[in-house]
Each structure stands twice: as structure tokens, then as C-alpha cells.
Amino acid sequence: MRITDLLKSSGLALHTNASTKDEVFNLLIDLHDKNGNISSKEGYKAGIMAREEQGPTAIADGICIPHTKCEAVKKPGLVAATVPNGVDCEALDGNPSTLFFMIAAPASGSDVHLEVLSRLSTILMDAKFRDALLATTDPKEFLSIIDQKESEKFADEVAEQAPAKTAKGGYRVLAVTACPTGIAHTYMAAEALENAGNELGYPLKAETNGSGGAKNILTKEEIENCDGIIVAADKNVEMARFDGKPVIKVKVADGIHKSEELVNKIINGEAPIYHHAGGAAESSEDDGEGFGHQIYKHLMNGVSHMLPFVIGGGILIALAFLLDDYSIDPSNFGMNTPIAAFFKTAGGAAFGFMLPILAGFIAMSIADRPGLMVGFVGGSIANAGTTFASAFDSSINVVSGGFIGALFAGFLAGYLVLGLEKLTEKMPQSMDGLRPMLIYPVGGLFLISAIMFAINPFFSWLNALLATALNSLGGANAIVLGAILGGMMSVDMGGPFNKAAYVFGTGALAYQTAAGFQIMAAVMVGGMVPPIAIAIASWAFKNKFTDNDRKSAPVNAIMGLCFISEAAIPYAAGDPIHVIPSCVIGSGVAGALSMAFGCTLRAPHGGVFVFPTVGNPLMYIVALAIGSIVGALLLGLLRNEVK
């Protein structure tokens, strides 16, 4: 599909006088609405802003391509605007954006919009083409310029690339580009690298790993015959195929802005040889990451894979207690009726995988696939609390090593596998196949089992100590803990502080005690407050919020009720001095009240949808309401009037 199949004269606003990013976005949204592309301007804008929160869609060189795929879109659409004076959209190069293309894609159906965006991103790399678009005030001429450029560009590509593919030796340089959130950066990096190769006289092929999947995939023959590979990516790509080849790994932005330099490094033989040790992840030090950031990244990989098990299992277990009859057999509560027994058994099955999954994917983040099995087994041993003594005598009682034991097992497993890789890297090349298939799984399993059997008594003791501490938590101490955890949920709204509090809450669920359920309740109510408080403040203090802020308030409130703290990020980013302290205090109040009222929560997510499973639900709603009102009042008092 061509760009002009989606872009029409009625979807253009040329030489506008907009002075802010919000004004331009509203103008483009109005054009989509006018052309019948969307069913709800508010819903579509929420999708656009949610995408912006993941990272600015302003690329560089004055280009901004906001886009979203959501339920508010009726049919694929493209609109455009030129702003000669430029507006600040947080572009990669720090320059104002002057050329805007906004894409609307339906939530379901084909991904035709991805093809249009890739073609658009490609032709926009031509500075003369951009200048021609900015210069015209005639919609027909604007479309004609695009149509002509698109015809020239993609017709030339077919003619230019055909001889290169059949040339002896194939492509001299290969590349892989990938962006984790959008696709514009992916295709712009690919285009920049291909252009640099053509200008330097070296055929170059770029594989794109965008949200539409891998395209233009590199073949085994091309990899074998090339001089080297440039990997310009901000997410993991398949690297095993490049073993033994010169490889340069950089960020996707470098693929756009340093393309010629990167191609020259390959041609001049300056790229290091890449060694893929049996699937092990390469050291993150190449990316300049600190050790603390690496640990955080590995932990979040485990937590993100663990959460579906905790959420699914926790909600089903909560439903079991909601649907059961306590009076039948108090000691068997949750299993007294057939429907309750079904939910509790199914939920318990999922919940039982929580700690092994956590440990397994922490290890996999450290050591790639060879670490998964070793970490999974280590987490299982920690969860079971198995020791050498209990292995030989089944009558010995064991205590689970719990969440902390599984965390330790995950990191231990990952670094054990990395150690095995280092120890065996000087083995004869003929034995390389034995390393991932025999040495890593057998050696890793033996080592993780022996170590965890030996140290499990310590983690069992520590776990029992923590369980006792949680069970004895009460009064002022519980309220203070609730205030701290609730406040942490609002410090960075999805960042490290928020994640630390949430991980603590989900870890407390593993104890299956009233105190653990209270902690989870305080964490969730604290995370619900920020978007709701901002929405209330925008309604109560209209003179301190813009019209657009107030229009977005209903969506913000709904997202808050669904326990999506990130909905508050745009407001916090725009006015952190006033928004963050107000939300932190409001969330802290809600968390403290939840603890004081003894509210419990067995499900680690869901917002209002899991309120029926909350212990003491009426007072939980009171805690949420009071915390949100406190945050709204503080924000209304601290925030300056909008001029």
C-alpha cells in the first residue's frame, strides 16, 4: 500500500501556527475525526499519549510520527501537518519538530499501517524531500511530492538491489535494526545504514525487527559471505547466527546518526569477532551498563514472567474464597464447595509455579537459554526447602526458602552457567556441541542442587523469620509500612521505586498469610491513587489545568481504577515539583488507611475488578477515596493557575 492511499488532501494542515506539541497533536486528531478514521477523539488521544509515554515519536531532523493502534480507530488513516516555526517534541537530536505525520490503526485486523510507516520513515531521510514538503502550502502539491518520491525511491531499490543480491560474494555489510516500542526508529536506522552503504560503494542489507515482526531476514549464505554485521538495536535480537563474524553492537539511534562511521568500521576490519558461547548472553558491559542496572534488569525479567502466574493464580484463589461457604468446614475454607475447589485447585497450580518461574527467567536473563533450566530447578528447590538431610530422610520437616530463596537461586543459577561457559571456552572446537547439550545442563543442575541443598536451611530460617515478622506486624508499625509502600508506588509511577514496592507486595503473597494479603492491599491502593487524584484535582480546580488536561481526566480516572499508575506520568513529567509530592502523600495516606482498616487482597492486580475479593471491601474503598482526595487537594493547593 502506498502512502497516498491513506493520506488525503482533507487530512493535511500546512503552515500551521501551533506553538506546542499538544496543539499540533489536537489538530491532527481533529483531522482524523473529520476524515472518519476514529470513533472517539478522547480514546484515540489516550492511545497516542500512552505511546508517547513509552518514548517520544519525534525522531530527528524535524520529523515527528505519533502513532497508535487502539479500539478508538475505525479504519487505518494518516494525516499530516507542517509547522515552520517548529515545536519541542523531545526529539533525539534536541531540535524542534516541523513535519508531523500521525497514524491511526485499528486494534484488530491487518497491519497495513506498519508498511506505510516504514515507507514513510524511509523517504523522510532525504533532506531535500523534507524541505520540499515544508515549503509548499498547496495540499495537492504536498501529495504529489510524496507520490513522486515514493515512486522513485522504491522503484530504484528494486533495480539497485537485484544486481547486489546476485553479485559474487553477496552483500559486503549486513545490519539488523530493532526498536522495542515503535517501528519508525527501526526503519529509519535501516534506511540510514543502507544509504551509507550505497554512498560508500558497498552493498548493504538491513533486517528490520519492528513491532510487525522481522522483515528482510538475513540468510545463512549472506551471513557467511559478508564482511561484518551491524546490530543497531534497543532490544534483544537473535545473535547465535553471527558466531565467528565481525559484529558491531550499538543503539538504534547510532544506526541513524552514525551510519557511515559504522559501515566504515566493518569495511576497515575494526569490528570485534563475535563469539556466541552456547547461547549465553553477551556481557552487558558492552552497553556501558552499571552492575546495579544489570541486576535490576535481570530481576525485572524474572518478575515480568512471574506476574501472569501470580495474577491468574491469585485471582482464581481469591474467587474460591469468595464463592465458598465458611460454615461447612472452617478448616477447609476455599475447598468446601465444588466450584470453590475448582477455582482454588486451578489457582494453586498456577501459583505453585511462581517462584520457579521467577528464578528461571532471572537466570535466563543472565545466561540466556542455558540458564533457564538451571534457574527453574533452583527456584523449585528453594520453594520446596529441600536440604541434604530431608533428601535422605523424608520424615524431616522442611520449610520453604520462599521468595528470597528463589531470588538467590535465580541469580546463582545464571552466574553458575556463565562460569561453566568460561571454564569450557578453551575446549577443542570439535566438542563445542557438547557444551550447551551436555555440560551446561548437567553441570548446572548438579551445582545448583548441591549449593541450594546446602544453604536452604539458612533461607528456610530467614523465610520463617520474615513470616513471623509479618504475622506479628500490627498497630503503628503496620500503618507506617502501609504508608511507605503506598508512597513508593507514586514516587516514579512504574519506575524502580514503584517496582520495588510491587515486588515486595507480590513476594508477601507467597506467604499466604493475612499480613501478606494486607501488604498487597496497601500496595495496590497506593498505585491506584495518582491518576484518580489528578483527575479529581482537574475537576475541582479547573483554573489550574488546561482544557486538554481536563478532557483527559475521565480516561485518567478509569486507568487509575484499573490500577494503572502510569496514567499519571504525563502530568508528573510536566509538573514534577507539584504533582509527585501530592501523589506520594495521597498514596501514603491510602496505604496507611488500608493497613489500619485491616484490608486484605489475594490478587496482585486488577483494580476495581478484584474489589469483590478484597477483605473488608467497604473500608478499602474509603481508603482509596480519602487518599485520592488528599492528593487532589494538595495538588490543587500547590499548583499554579494556568494562564
URRA-V923783 format. One record per helix or strand of 3 or more residues. SS is the DSSP state (H for helix, E for strand). FROM is the first residue (numbers start at 1). TO is the last residue. If there is no record, write none. Layout:
# URRA-V923783
SS & FROM & TO
SS & FROM & TO
This chain:
# URRA-V923783
H & 3 & 5
E & 7 & 13
H & 21 & 34
H & 41 & 54
E & 67 & 70
E & 77 & 87
E & 97 & 106
H & 112 & 123
H & 127 & 135
H & 139 & 166
E & 173 & 178
H & 184 & 200
E & 204 & 210
E & 213 & 215
H & 220 & 225
E & 228 & 233
H & 240 & 242
E & 246 & 250
H & 252 & 257
H & 259 & 267
H & 284 & 287
H & 291 & 323
H & 330 & 332
H & 338 & 352
H & 354 & 367
H & 369 & 384
H & 388 & 392
H & 402 & 424
H & 429 & 471
H & 475 & 491
H & 496 & 509
H & 514 & 540
H & 542 & 544
H & 547 & 561
H & 565 & 574
H & 576 & 596
H & 607 & 613
H & 617 & 638
